[in-house]
Amino acid sequence: MATITNTAWNTINTVIKRCRDGEQAFAAAAELIDRDELKTEMLRHSRERAGFAAALANAIAEKGYTTHPFGPGPIPSGWMDVPHVQVGDNVQAMLAACEWREDSAAEAYAEAMTSPLPGRIAELVSNQDPVIKANHDRIRSLRVAANQR
């Protein structure tokens, strides 16, 4: 079994946590947004993040390691883990909260891209990183467009 350094293990666990945070935040946003096309996009981002987290967790498990426990489960309906966003807030507030999550995910991926991660894990991070960046830019453009309405 190949070993993984504590630094690499912590780095990848942070990426997995940010993916799970994004999964939950996008799902919560989808519940709160009433525009069908935007709701569909938020659900797509949520599923994508779930897949990213699962793939990384599986790759860590293949190395014989476990991931950190990441808390009590799904975010309660009406709350996006951002103190100022609640049920009834406007689309701009929802998108700003999602963008904040994307900022955090992009930072975690940027750190992971410069970390010495083992084979399959490095490959997954490398493949997921451009998707995270593109989604970050997409959410920002949606927020900016919503602010101009």
Secondary structure as GFF3:
##gff-version 3
##sequence-region A 1 149
A	DSSP	alpha_helix	6	32	.	.	.	ID=ss1
A	DSSP	alpha_helix	36	62	.	.	.	ID=ss2
A	DSSP	alpha_helix	91	113	.	.	.	ID=ss3
A	DSSP	alpha_helix	119	147	.	.	.	ID=ss4
###
